[in-house]
Amino acid sequence: GGEGLPYIPNWAGPSDPEQLYAVQPVHIEPDVVDFDTDDSMCVVTEHGEVWCFGNNVSAGEEVRTPYRPSITAVEEPFRSVHTGQGRTCGITASGRAWCWGENSAGELGIEHVGDVGDDEAPESVGPLPIEASLASVVFAGRETCALTSAGAVRCWAAGTGAADATAVDLPSAAQQITAGTFHFCARLEDGQVYCWGEASRGRLGLGLGSVAGGCSSCDDDPKCC
């Protein structure tokens, strides 16, 4: 692109491959060491603080400049942050996950049912009730999966609770997990990738038109094919 600027699609208007935008930095100090984005964006600074902006329920409204969610009473620094499907989890140095956002059906997996952060501090509902150090948390639809520091993957659906999360049967330890709209994938220590969830449109890469581990025909659920 001219003048060394990147090409950025104009998603809000007609497609114009020659449209250029000057990208501006987000003013956050000190330096950012981790971040994730969905409808909202959250970052972790080198001091272990979490800052967020965008459509984040923790603020109770759309926020256009970075602010700190009400998790300042958590006594240890955060090392990573994960956001998606209207939910966010920050993971501390010891591997505990403090979460907030959309929770009307118990999607976050905590005892509290109802959005977290709109009228209470996220720290007031406590961390995810998982007896393991966590490396990451990802979200797909109303389901959530967590990767432990030991490489195990545990998942739960809305209303189930993280304390009763189901262990995903994988042949070896996972190194990374990601989520789409209704499916999950894990990269294992041997480099293999395993996916599960909604398989419509071939999104699992398994040659299926159904839900892996679930329905087996288009008659079971319209979402399957």
N, C-alpha and C positions, 0 to 999 in steps of 0.2 A: 504494500500500500504506500501511497505517496507520503512524503515527509516522515517515513518510518513508523506511521501509525497503523495499528492492526485493523483488519476488516471486522466490523461487528454488525450482525444482522439487525435491521430495524424491525423488531417483532411487533411493534405497535402500529405499523403502517405498511404500505406497499413495499414489496421486496425490491431492494436496489443494491446490487452487489458492489456498486461503486461508492455507496454511502460510507463516509468515514466519520468516526467520533473520536474526539480527544478524551482518552480515559483519565479520570482524576482519581487520586488516592483517597482511601477512607482514612480520616484523621483519627488514629488510635495510637496512644502512647502508653507503655513502651511497645517494643516490637512484638509482632504477632508470631506465635510459634505453631498454632494449629487453628483451623477454621472449618466450618461446614455451612452449607446454605440450602434453603428450600424457599418457602414463602418468607421466611426470616433468615437472617444470617447471624451466626455467633462465632466469636473468635476467643482464643486463649492467648493472653499476653505472656511475655517471658517472666512476669512476676506471678503467674498462675491465676490471674484474674479472668473472668468471663465477661465479655461485652457483647451485646446483641442489638440488632436493629431490623426493621421490617415489620411484617405482620406477626408479631409475637404476643401471645396471649398473656405472657408474664407482665407486660406493660399495660394491658388493658385496652390498648389502642394501637393504631399504626404508628410506628416510631421511625423517623427519617434520619436520625443521627444516633450514633452508638450510645447505649446506656448500660448500666450494670444491673442485671436481675438481682432480686433480693435473696442472694445466697451468700452474702458477705459474712454471715456468722459461721459458715463452714470453715473450720479451723486449719485445714490443710490446702495447699495450692491445687489448682486443676491442671491436668496435663493434656486433656483433649476434650472436644465438644462434638456432639453429633445431633443433627437436626433433620426432620422430615415429617411429612404428614401432619403438620401442625404441632409436633412434639419435639422437645429438646432434652438431651441428657448431657451433663458435664461429668467427666470422670476425673476423680482426684488422684493424687500421687500414689495412694494406697490401693486404688482400684475400686473405690466405691462410686456409684453412679447416683447423682442427684438430678431429678427430672422434673420438667414442668411442661405445660401446654395442654392440648386437647386430651381430655380424660373423661368425657361424659359417659362412656361405657366401660371405664376401667382399663383403657388401652395402655396406660403407663405401667400397670402391673403392681400398683401399690394398694394399700387398704383403702385409701381415700378415693371415692368416686366423685367426679366432678372436675372441671377444669382446674388446673393448678397454676397459680400465679396471678389470677385475676383479682382475687380478694384475700389471698394469703401468701405468705412467703414460701417459695419452693422448699426452703430448708425446714419448714415447719412440718412437712409430711414425711420427712426422713428419706434415706437413700433406698434404692431398690433392694428388696429383701432377698438377695442372692448371696449364699455363703461361699463366695469365691471372688478373687480379684478379677475385675473386668478390664478388658482392653478396648472394647468398642460396643456400641449399641446402634442398631439400625431398625428402620420402620418401614412396613409395607401394609397399606390399608389399615386395618385395625389390629394387625399383628406386629409383634416386636421380637427381635432376636438379639441376643447378647453373646459376644465372644469373650471367653475367659482368658486370662493370661496364660493358662495351661493349654489353650487351643481347643477347648470344648465349646460347642455351640448349643445354647439353650433358647427355646422360643416359647412364646405364650400368646394367646388371643385375648381380645377384650373380654373382661370379666373373669378371666382365669386366674391371673395373678402371677407375678414373677416367682413367688415362692414355690409355685407348683409348675414351673416351666418344664417343658419336655425337652430332653436331650436329643439332638439330631444325631442319627446313627451314621457317622462318617468313618472311613477306613483308617484315617490318621488325623493328627492334630491340624486344626485350621490355623492359617496365618492371617487371614483377612476375610471379612464378610461384607457384602454389599446388599442393597435392596432396591427393587424396582417398585412399581405401583402396587403389585400384588404378588411379588415373588422375591426369593432370596437366592444368593449364590455365595459359596465359600471357596476360597483358594487354600488348598492343603499344603503341608510342608514339602510334599513331593512334587508340587507344581500342578497337580490335577485340580480341576474346578468341578464342583458339584452344585446343582441348582434344584430348587423345589418351589412349589407354589403354583400359581396359575400359568398354564403353558400355552394359552391361546396365542395365535399369530407366531408360534414357534419361538417364543421368547426364552424358553429354557434350553434351546439348542439340542433337544433330545428327540426330535422328529415326532413329537406328540402334539395333539390338539386338545389336551385335557389338563386336568390338574394333577400334577405328579403326586402320587400317594393318595389321591382323592378319587374323583369321578373318573369313569372310564369311557363314557360316551357323551355325545352332545345332548342326550335326553336328560342327563343327570342335573345339569346346571347350564343355563345359557352362557355363562362366562367360560365354560370349558373349551369351547371351540371357536 
